[in-house]
Amino acid sequence: MNKDQVKGAAKVAAGKVQQKVGKAIGSEKQQVKGLGKQIEGKSQKAVGNAKEGLKDAAKGR
């Protein structure tokens, strides 16, 4: 696991919390921000997965 994977997973988790808090307090703005964080985190995690895949492929040669 690399830093992009870890940071991405953390952003996804934080976004889920923010979205649920926004829903609990009736704040659509916070819900949208939470969804945005989740998308950002998933993207960062995907970058990390790609880096990890390249690293594994290079080791396999």
N, C-alpha and C positions, 0 to 999 in steps of 0.2 A: 504494500500500500504506500502510495506517495502522498506528498503534502496536498496536492490538488484534490485527490480523492477524499482525504480527511476534511479539508476545508469545505469542500462541496457538500459532504454529508452533514456537517455542522450547520451550514446555511439552510439546507433543506429542513432540518429539525427546528431551527430557530424560526423559519418561515411558517412552519406548521403551528408552532406555539403562538406566533403573532396573529395568524389567521384565526385561530380558535379564541384568543382573547378578544380580538375585534368582533367576532360573532357574539361572544358573551356580553360585551358592553354595547353592542348595537352600532359599532363603528365600521361602516363599509370601507372607509379609507384604510383602516388598519388591516382589514381582510385583504384588500387589494395589495397592500404593501407586503403582507405575508405571502401571498401567491407569487409576487415578484421575486421575493427572496428564494422561494422554493425553485422557481425556474432558473434563477441565477446559480443556485447550488447544484441543480441537476446538470447544468451546462458545465460548470467547473469540474464536477465529478466525471463527466464524460471525457473531458480533456485529460484528466488524470488516468482514466481507464485506457485511453488511446496511448498515452505515454508509457504506461505499464505494459501494454500489448507490444509496443515497439521494442521496449527493453527486453521482454521475454523472447521475442522473435530474434533479436540480435544474439542472445545467449544460445539459442537453439542452433545457430549456424555452425 
